[in-house]
Amino acid sequence: MMSRVRTPNLTKRHWRSAGIVLATVAFIAGLTGAVWLAAHWDTTVTAATLTQARANPAALRQFLARMPKGGDLHSHLSGAVYAERFVDWAIADGLCLRAADQTILNPPCPAGSVAMPEAMRDQGSRDRLVNALSMRGFVPSATGQTGHDHFFATFVRFNAVSSRHFADMVLDQLVTYQDQSAQYAELMVTFAGSGERRPFVDVIAGKTSFEDKLAALDQAGLSDFVQKRKAEFAAQLAAIEDRLACDAARTRPGCKMTFRFIAQVARNNSLDDVFVQTAIAAALARVDPAIVGFNFVQPEDAAIALKDYSAHMRIIAYLAAHPSGAKPVNVALHAGELWLGLVPPGDLTFHITEAVGIAGAKRIGHGVSLAFERDADKLLKTMRERGIAVEINLSSNDLVLGVRGNEHPLPAYRAAGVPVVLSTDDSGVERIDLTHEYVRAARDYRLGYKALKKMARASLMHSFLPDADKRKELERFDAAKKAFERSNAARVSILDGLLLIAGAAINPVSAAAR
């Protein structure tokens, strides 16, 4: 016969003691939570405000417009300017328009073109030109031009006017960024035209080794060319500072922005031309503190870019580190701006890996084709361990490659611990701004305030600024972040703040999106 398990005979005293213990634990937990909440009140209310705003597009935009966003590390200067600016400047400059393909040309107006003031006499003509110079209203079709082709065609159409207005474009961007609560930008620009490069390209023709090519460039006056270009660039920067006319408190539009430049190398040229461009870019970055690195641009899927990709990576590796003992040059690279169907499958398997492993890139621009790399896990591990950031351009990847939502590798980079920064690419052509990219990240990927704030700070941590300047920018960001959180908390009463936090707790952001 089985014996019964006897239940202890709990007295009222035992129950009372247990109740006291439970009440004490609850009190301590509540007090600890209250102390923590008080210490993190501003941040918690701000995070809850974003959670609530996600359901209201206008509120989300307003919140993220005010949120400090650090910097934009991936922005092509001419592509960042809205088409309306180019139209107005072209009219003022007396340039010409070839109506057949909506291309702006230098005067005298060649056959088939008319002067811009005459061409822009009615709103319809202006609208057609703005659409041709940007992605506004563009709808891809099976029989028409793709988003990819229309996007890249815009640069040729406005080149005649953009090449005349360097200072205007920089000033335009400084004001635009500051209005969006950003504080830093690295702007990609071209420092040597094809005509200027031609004599140097001819000098290295037939030479096979990098050493011989660089020696020939040195003998041909590369250093003199670089010093001349540095002086010309300094004069342009001085003109920008004069036009900013900043007061001591830097309260005027654009005056709170810190900015530097990335030298562009046009990759869809001969190998000798690419070598010359890269040599000029690296030399400029070594002698001019305003130029903090270089990058390869133009369509990565073009025939030359695909054929010579590995050779380009070797050129970068050599020139970024040469000569021995010289300051290494920072490299950011467009890599993996590709997708299945745009190129043969084999071309999707190695571009990001070689940009990291051969060229030594410190940042990867786009990185969309991550899933097709031969060993994506190893690549992600390398990027995480080396602190190689990926510059995510959500709108650009959508408009140019058709990659959006779950197909985009943003979640994969974040899950792997790779540093992620949000950037615009070509905000004028795309008809967006930096705030819009944060809106997309919050809306499409349901990223919370903590995640967005981390990305914003990462844009400064992974900038190419010298360490001392980087520390100053990070201090500015941390102060701006605290002020932003304080102002958000001040907008609501304590009761409303608690209700906000409770609402966010009911619909929490997933751990992956924090």
C-alpha positions as a printed Julia matrix, in Angstrom:
514×3 Matrix{Float64}:
  0.0    0.0     0.0
  1.44   3.32   -1.11
  1.99   5.91    1.59
  0.53   9.34    1.03
  2.79  12.32    0.51
  2.05  14.58    3.43
  1.6   18.28    2.7
  3.25  20.54    5.24
  0.75  22.13    7.54
  1.32  25.81    6.77
  0.23  28.07    9.55
 -1.02  31.61    9.21
  2.41  32.71   10.4
  4.07  30.87    7.52
  1.71  32.43    4.97
  2.27  35.84    6.48
  6.05  35.42    6.27
  5.84  34.26    2.65
  3.64  37.22    1.82
  6.11  39.6     3.38
  8.96  38.08    1.34
  6.98  38.29   -1.89
  5.92  41.84   -1.16
  9.51  42.77   -0.38
 10.74  41.23   -3.63
  8.01  43.0    -5.58
  8.84  46.28   -3.86
 12.55  45.95   -4.59
 11.85  44.99   -8.2
  9.46  47.88   -8.6
 11.87  50.29   -6.95
 14.73  49.05   -9.12
 12.6   49.41  -12.23
 11.51  52.88  -11.18
 15.1   53.93  -10.53
 16.19  52.53  -13.91
 13.29  54.19  -15.7
 14.05  57.51  -14.03
 17.69  57.26  -15.1
 16.73  56.36  -18.69
 13.5   58.31  -18.93
 14.45  60.51  -21.89
 15.78  57.62  -23.97
 12.88  55.31  -23.13
 10.23  57.89  -23.95
 12.03  58.71  -27.2
 12.18  55.05  -28.21
  8.49  54.64  -27.37
  7.67  57.75  -29.39
  9.27  56.18  -32.47
  7.34  52.95  -31.9
  4.09  54.9   -31.81
  5.06  57.09  -34.79
  5.71  54.09  -37.03
  1.97  53.77  -37.61
  1.7   57.41  -38.69
  3.84  58.32  -41.74
  3.74  62.05  -41.04
  4.71  61.59  -37.39
  7.48  59.16  -38.35
  8.94  61.6   -40.85
  8.78  64.46  -38.35
 10.45  62.4   -35.63
 13.28  61.17  -37.87
 13.84  64.59  -39.42
 14.66  65.89  -35.94
 16.73  62.87  -34.9
 20.51  63.46  -35.08
 21.76  61.36  -37.99
 25.51  61.73  -37.8
 26.74  61.73  -41.38
 26.26  60.56  -44.93
 29.3   58.58  -46.05
 28.08  57.63  -49.52
 26.98  60.61  -51.57
 27.96  61.54  -55.13
 27.95  65.33  -55.15
 26.48  65.92  -58.61
 23.91  63.15  -58.11
 22.85  64.67  -54.8
 21.58  67.9   -56.35
 17.93  68.12  -57.35
 17.27  68.59  -61.08
 15.47  71.9   -60.55
 18.76  73.41  -59.41
 20.49  72.28  -62.6
 17.7   73.67  -64.76
 17.91  77.08  -63.12
 21.71  77.18  -63.31
 21.67  76.09  -66.96
 19.23  78.89  -67.82
 21.38  81.45  -65.98
 24.52  80.17  -67.74
 22.92  80.33  -71.18
 23.48  76.64  -71.85
 21.68  74.6   -74.49
 19.18  71.73  -74.52
 19.09  68.92  -77.05
 15.41  68.02  -76.96
 15.83  64.62  -78.6
 17.45  63.1   -75.5
 16.97  65.96  -72.99
 20.7   66.56  -72.63
 22.11  69.91  -71.49
 25.04  71.07  -73.65
 27.63  73.82  -73.59
 27.26  76.76  -76.01
 27.43  77.57  -78.81
 24.29  75.52  -79.3
 24.95  72.71  -81.83
 22.43  71.61  -84.41
 19.36  70.02  -82.86
 19.57  72.08  -79.66
 18.25  75.43  -78.46
 19.24  77.85  -75.72
 17.93  76.89  -72.31
 15.95  80.14  -71.76
 14.06  79.4   -74.96
 13.69  75.68  -74.22
 12.18  76.31  -70.78
  9.39  78.68  -71.79
  6.56  76.47  -70.49
  5.98  74.19  -67.53
  5.62  71.09  -69.69
  9.13  71.5   -71.09
 10.53  72.03  -67.62
  8.73  68.96  -66.29
 10.07  66.76  -69.1
 13.62  67.91  -68.39
 13.35  67.39  -64.62
 12.04  63.88  -65.26
 14.92  63.18  -67.66
 17.47  64.4   -65.13
 16.08  62.3   -62.28
 13.93  59.32  -61.36
 10.86  61.51  -60.85
  7.83  59.8   -62.3
  9.9   57.04  -63.87
  8.02  53.78  -64.37
 10.05  50.86  -65.77
  8.39  48.65  -68.35
  9.17  45.46  -70.19
  9.62  47.3   -73.48
 11.05  50.58  -72.22
 14.13  51.71  -70.33
 14.93  50.03  -67.03
 15.34  51.95  -63.79
 19.02  51.0   -63.88
 19.56  52.49  -67.35
 17.5   55.62  -66.75
 19.33  56.27  -63.47
 22.82  56.13  -64.96
 21.8   58.08  -68.07
 20.89  61.13  -66.0
 24.52  61.97  -65.2
 25.46  62.52  -68.84
 22.42  64.73  -69.32
 23.35  67.21  -66.57
 27.15  66.97  -66.71
 27.58  70.22  -68.67
 25.94  72.23  -65.89
 27.14  70.24  -62.85
 30.76  70.66  -63.96
 30.33  74.45  -63.72
 28.82  74.65  -60.25
 31.04  72.86  -57.74
 30.7   75.5   -55.01
 26.95  75.85  -55.58
 26.48  72.09  -55.28
 28.49  71.87  -52.06
 26.61  74.78  -50.49
 23.31  73.25  -51.54
 24.19  70.0   -49.8
 25.5   71.58  -46.61
 22.23  73.42  -46.09
 20.17  70.35  -46.98
 22.05  68.07  -44.59
 21.95  70.54  -41.72
 18.19  70.91  -42.17
 17.93  67.14  -41.66
 19.88  67.16  -38.39
 23.03  65.69  -39.92
 26.47  67.05  -39.05
 28.96  65.42  -41.43
 29.22  64.4   -45.08
 31.81  62.81  -47.34
 31.09  63.96  -50.88
 32.37  62.01  -53.87
 33.8   64.17  -56.67
 36.03  63.77  -59.73
 39.39  65.57  -59.59
 40.84  64.86  -63.05
 38.98  64.97  -66.35
 39.69  62.64  -69.22
 41.58  65.32  -71.18
 43.86  66.06  -68.23
 44.59  62.37  -67.75
 45.41  61.62  -71.38
 49.12  62.6   -71.31
 49.67  60.42  -68.24
 47.81  57.5   -69.79
 50.02  57.74  -72.89
 53.19  57.76  -70.77
 52.47  54.38  -69.17
 51.3   52.65  -72.35
 53.05  49.31  -72.83
 54.44  49.13  -69.28
 53.4   45.98  -67.47
 54.46  46.34  -63.85
 52.85  48.7   -61.36
 56.29  49.88  -60.3
 57.21  50.89  -63.84
 53.87  52.61  -64.37
 54.17  54.67  -61.2
 57.8   55.56  -61.93
 56.78  56.78  -65.39
 54.01  58.9   -63.89
 56.43  60.43  -61.41
 58.84  61.3   -64.23
 55.96  62.77  -66.26
 55.12  65.26  -63.52
 52.42  63.54  -61.47
 53.51  65.36  -58.32
 53.35  68.77  -60.02
 49.88  67.99  -61.36
 48.69  66.96  -57.89
 50.1   70.09  -56.26
 48.44  72.27  -58.88
 45.12  70.52  -58.38
 45.49  70.86  -54.61
 45.97  74.63  -54.95
 42.96  74.94  -57.26
 40.85  72.91  -54.87
 41.95  75.04  -51.91
 40.76  78.13  -53.78
 37.37  76.49  -54.37
 37.04  75.6   -50.69
 37.97  79.14  -49.7
 35.22  80.45  -51.98
 32.76  78.11  -50.28
 33.8   79.37  -46.85
 33.42  82.96  -48.02
 29.92  82.29  -49.3
 28.94  80.47  -46.11
 29.98  83.61  -44.19
 29.73  81.75  -40.91
 29.42  83.76  -37.71
 31.24  82.8   -34.52
 28.33  80.68  -33.29
 27.94  79.13  -36.75
 24.22  79.83  -36.82
 23.97  80.51  -40.56
 22.59  77.8   -42.89
 25.13  75.04  -43.53
 27.68  76.35  -41.05
 27.26  73.51  -38.57
 28.21  70.91  -41.18
 31.63  69.29  -41.27
 32.49  67.98  -44.73
 35.26  66.18  -46.55
 35.68  64.7   -50.02
 36.22  61.29  -51.6
 38.05  61.2   -54.95
 36.11  59.29  -57.6
 37.76  56.88  -60.03
 35.73  56.07  -63.17
 36.12  52.31  -63.46
 34.75  51.88  -67.0
 37.91  52.99  -68.75
 41.09  51.28  -69.92
 43.29  49.7   -67.27
 45.97  52.34  -67.85
 43.41  55.13  -67.41
 42.11  53.53  -64.2
 45.69  53.24  -62.93
 46.3   56.95  -63.65
 43.06  58.01  -61.99
 43.81  55.91  -58.91
 47.37  57.24  -58.69
 46.07  60.83  -58.82
 43.36  60.09  -56.25
 45.79  58.42  -53.84
 48.34  61.2   -54.2
 45.72  63.89  -53.57
 44.47  62.08  -50.47
 48.02  62.01  -49.13
 48.66  65.74  -49.53
 45.23  67.32  -48.99
 43.45  66.74  -45.65
 40.13  67.75  -47.23
 40.31  64.63  -49.43
 40.06  61.65  -47.11
 40.06  58.69  -49.49
 39.0   57.39  -52.87
 36.29  55.18  -54.38
 35.57  53.47  -57.71
 32.35  54.59  -59.39
 30.2   53.97  -62.5
 28.06  50.87  -63.16
 29.64  47.79  -61.63
 27.76  45.66  -64.16
 29.26  47.35  -67.25
 31.43  45.22  -69.54
 34.77  46.79  -68.59
 33.98  46.82  -64.86
 33.17  43.12  -64.96
 36.12  42.11  -67.14
 38.73  44.1   -65.21
 37.28  43.87  -61.7
 40.03  41.73  -60.17
 42.71  43.8   -61.91
 41.15  46.94  -60.44
 41.34  45.46  -56.94
 45.07  44.81  -57.4
 45.63  48.38  -58.63
 43.87  49.71  -55.54
 45.87  47.49  -53.2
 49.13  48.7   -54.7
 48.45  52.42  -54.95
 46.65  52.8   -51.62
 49.74  51.48  -49.84
 52.53  52.79  -52.1
 55.11  54.21  -51.78
 56.52  52.33  -48.83
 56.4   54.36  -45.64
 53.84  56.81  -47.01
 50.49  57.35  -45.33
 48.09  54.57  -46.37
 45.05  55.92  -48.18
 41.51  55.17  -47.06
 39.52  53.12  -49.54
 35.72  52.82  -49.8
 34.44  50.75  -52.68
 31.23  50.26  -54.59
 31.06  46.48  -54.46
 28.14  44.14  -54.86
 25.87  46.74  -56.5
 24.59  43.8   -58.53
 21.67  41.39  -58.62
 20.69  38.12  -60.22
 19.65  38.68  -63.82
 21.57  41.93  -64.18
 24.83  40.0   -64.73
 25.74  36.33  -65.24
 25.66  34.35  -61.95
 29.44  33.98  -61.81
 29.92  37.73  -61.55
 27.9   37.82  -58.32
 30.2   35.52  -56.39
 33.34  37.48  -55.56
 33.09  41.27  -55.86
 32.58  42.09  -52.18
 35.09  39.46  -51.07
 37.82  40.85  -53.35
 37.05  44.45  -52.35
 37.67  43.42  -48.74
 40.38  40.79  -49.16
 42.45  42.21  -52.03
 41.75  45.94  -52.24
 41.59  46.37  -48.47
 38.41  48.46  -48.49
 37.49  49.94  -45.13
 33.89  50.46  -46.22
 31.7   48.67  -48.74
 29.15  50.67  -50.7
 25.87  48.85  -51.42
 26.97  45.23  -50.87
 23.59  44.09  -52.21
 24.75  40.81  -53.76
 25.97  39.43  -50.42
 23.91  36.24  -50.64
 25.62  35.23  -53.89
 29.2   35.47  -52.56
 31.0   32.1   -52.54
 31.44  32.15  -48.77
 29.13  34.83  -47.39
 29.56  33.63  -43.79
 33.32  33.99  -43.94
 32.98  37.41  -45.58
 30.6   38.63  -42.89
 32.94  37.33  -40.17
 35.86  39.2   -41.76
 33.88  42.42  -42.04
 32.74  42.16  -38.43
 36.22  41.41  -37.06
 37.92  44.15  -39.1
 35.18  46.68  -38.47
 34.47  47.11  -42.19
 31.22  49.03  -42.48
 28.61  48.59  -45.18
 26.96  51.7   -46.62
 23.29  50.82  -47.11
 21.4   52.75  -49.81
 17.81  51.5   -49.61
 16.16  53.8   -52.15
 18.99  53.52  -54.64
 18.95  49.72  -54.47
 15.2   49.74  -54.98
 15.19  52.14  -57.94
 18.31  50.87  -59.71
 18.36  47.15  -58.92
 14.76  46.49  -57.93
 15.96  45.06  -54.6
 13.79  45.92  -51.62
 12.13  44.43  -48.54
 13.12  40.92  -47.55
 15.44  40.53  -50.53
 17.75  43.28  -49.27
 20.7   42.06  -47.16
 20.37  44.8   -44.51
 19.04  42.31  -41.9
 21.83  39.84  -42.74
 24.55  42.43  -42.18
 23.0   43.5   -38.88
 22.51  39.92  -37.68
 26.18  39.2   -38.41
 27.36  42.2   -36.38
 28.76  44.07  -39.38
 28.79  47.85  -38.83
 25.93  49.37  -40.82
 25.42  52.99  -41.89
 22.53  54.45  -43.87
 23.39  56.68  -46.81
 21.75  58.28  -49.84
 23.97  57.52  -52.87
 22.4   60.09  -55.24
 19.6   61.83  -53.39
 18.85  64.36  -56.14
 18.53  61.8   -58.89
 16.5   59.53  -56.57
 14.32  62.41  -55.28
 14.96  61.54  -51.63
 16.96  62.8   -48.67
 18.86  61.24  -45.77
 15.8   61.37  -43.51
 13.89  59.3   -46.05
 16.41  56.47  -45.73
 15.86  56.4   -41.97
 12.12  56.38  -42.57
 12.47  53.37  -44.88
 14.63  51.54  -42.34
 12.12  52.19  -39.55
  9.08  51.41  -41.69
 10.23  48.54  -43.93
 12.49  46.77  -41.44
 10.76  47.95  -38.27
 14.05  49.13  -36.8
 13.74  50.7   -33.38
 15.28  53.88  -32.03
 18.26  52.05  -30.53
 19.16  50.5   -33.89
 18.77  53.76  -35.83
 20.78  55.67  -33.25
 23.54  53.07  -33.47
 23.65  53.46  -37.26
 23.79  57.24  -36.99
 26.71  57.09  -34.57
 28.43  54.45  -36.71
 28.42  56.9   -39.62
 30.83  59.03  -37.63
 32.84  56.17  -36.16
 33.49  54.79  -39.66
 34.13  58.13  -41.31
 37.57  58.76  -42.76
 38.22  61.7   -40.46
 41.49  61.71  -38.48
 41.03  60.35  -34.97
 41.07  63.75  -33.23
 38.43  65.17  -35.59
 36.39  61.99  -35.28
 36.33  62.31  -31.49
 35.05  65.87  -31.78
 32.27  64.81  -34.14
 31.29  61.94  -31.84
 31.14  64.35  -28.9
 28.92  66.65  -30.98
 26.68  63.74  -31.86
 26.37  62.52  -28.27
 25.43  66.02  -27.11
 22.89  66.39  -29.93
 21.44  62.96  -29.14
 20.97  63.84  -25.48
 19.32  67.14  -26.38
 17.01  65.37  -28.85
 15.95  62.77  -26.28
 15.46  65.46  -23.66
 13.27  67.48  -26.01
 11.16  64.43  -26.85
 10.6   63.63  -23.21
  9.72  67.26  -22.48
  6.9   67.13  -25.03
  4.83  64.79  -22.86
  3.69  64.69  -19.24
  4.88  61.92  -16.94
  1.51  60.19  -17.27
  1.55  60.41  -21.08
  5.13  59.2   -21.07
  4.18  56.16  -19.02
  1.31  55.46  -21.4
  3.7   55.72  -24.35
  6.11  53.28  -22.72
  3.27  50.9   -21.86
  2.03  51.02  -25.44
  5.51  50.23  -26.74
  5.73  47.31  -24.29
  2.49  45.88  -25.67
  3.88  46.08  -29.22
  7.6   45.67  -28.62
 10.3   45.91  -31.25
 11.79  42.48  -31.87
 15.29  41.82  -30.6
 16.55  41.67  -34.19
 15.24  45.16  -34.9
 16.63  46.87  -31.82
